[in-house]
Amino acid sequence: MLSPLKCPQTSLGHALRRLLIVAIATAALAACAAPDAAPAAAAAEFEKVMALDAQAQRDIEDWEQAFAANRLANDAVYEASLRLKIKERLEAVAKAYEAAISKYPNHAPTRLAYGSLLRENGKDREALAQWEEARRLAPENPAVWNNLGNYYGQNGPATNAFVCLSKAMELNPRQPLYHHNLGRCLYLYQEEAAVFYGLTRRQVVEKAQGLFRRALELQPDNFRAATDLAQSYYSIQLPLTGHRERDLEAARKLSDEAEKAWLAALKLASQPEEQQGIRLHLARLQISIGRLADARENLRAVTHSSLAETKQDLEKRLAAEEKKNVTPPAPSATNGEPQVITAP
């Protein structure tokens, strides 16, 4: 079985969280009503808070990018000041959500979005309370079930995550995010999933792969789903049948599928670090199957400093494999004369 590389993961960051909140809110608005207040008034209040949240996230991104681009002599002081500035800004957004919930307590979209803000700031229990209330108010909203599934996927129990994510997928089967999230959860909790679904570990991985592929069918440019699909091949361990040729053919087929998945992910990678990280995976695979020249070419393309350690490790492995393949020199001609053999 191949073993995964330790390559950096791309963080969702503030921007993607903001976009996710907007997507969740849009779905929620279509599915929810506010029985204790005029729906239009509750929606207007919600949109106002959402706009405040979105602007805060944009500003925070700008502040963090400026900090990264302009490293000051006294970084520790500047960073502490920046963190305080961010904290105060997010607290103002949180108060706006709380005021909206106080005014319209049965408006599920507000609770859903507020829970996302709380979760981002490490307040998982508070986020769960908001999402559970949103589920009570809007049980047919898939975004609620998805958020609950993600919570249980990180905090346990895993079986709750399976139930919630499956429900989100059932309610909106054309949302690629829900297929992707359930696939990730199955892959991360293979043992629990095997018991829950009555499957073998291999079947659980194949089920997760099917979900990743479905997410890609619904969203062909989904880089994270493509990467997770390729990564999942590391978990597949082929059983030995005792028939050497048959086992070798199965191993070749698995390697071909894994390489195809990594090449598909490479086409979707938009950032140099993402592209180079995938080239490390390709090199790792190619070394294991003896395609040393291809591995060398992929390693040569990796220049990012964050990947240097992994690259060096693979270069050592590659050099060792290349050394094994060096043909020993032919013995020199002796013109038929006997060679002198010395005793050891």
Order of alpha helices (4+ residues) and beta strands (2+ residues): alpha-alpha-alpha-alpha-alpha-alpha-alpha-alpha-alpha-alpha-alpha-alpha-alpha-alpha-alpha
